[in-house]
Amino acid sequence: MLIRAEMAKIVLAGHEIDAVVINKKDSNVHFGNCEVYVPSQHAILAKVIISAEMQHVTGE
């Protein structure tokens, strides 16, 4: 999941949207998620960009 989150950050940077990846994975049990945060004024656009990118990559 960290790789996908970092890829999302790179894609958003290409659209001039600042993003931060937060790794919420518990290092003891290796369970958890990574989250990508963007400024609230860019949240909807970031979601659209990432959704479009995922559709392009997966072919869905």
N, C-alpha and C positions, 0 to 999 in steps of 0.2 A: 504494500500500500504506500510506503514511503516514496517509491519510485514514481507511482502515478501522481502523487501529490506534488512532487518536485517537477514533473512534466507539466502539470497544470499551471504551476507557478511560472514556468518558462513560457508557456503559451500566453498567459496573461501579460507577462512582461513584454511580449511582442506586440501587444495591443495597448501598451503604456498604462497597464493597471498594476499597481503595487500589490503584492501578495506575500503572505507569511505562512509557512508550513509549521504546524504544531504537531509534534509526535506525541500522541497520547498512549503509546504502546507501553505496557508494563514490562520493564526489562527482566523482572523475576520470572514471570510466567509466559512471556512473549505473546501476550494477547492485548489487543486494543486497536485503535485506529489512528490515522493521521488526518488532520483537518487543514483545509486551506482557508485562510481569512483574507478578506479584502476590505477596503474602506466601504462603509455602508452605501455611499452614493454610487458605487460601482458594482454593488452586489448582483443586481438583476442582469446587467450586461455581462458580468463575469460568468454567471450561470448559463446564459445563452451561448457564450463563446465556448465554454467547456463542453456543454451538451453537443454543440455542433461539431466540435473537434472529436469527441468520442464517437459520434455517428460516422464521421469520416474515417476514423481509424478502424472501427469495427465493421463498417459497411452496412450498418442497419439504417 
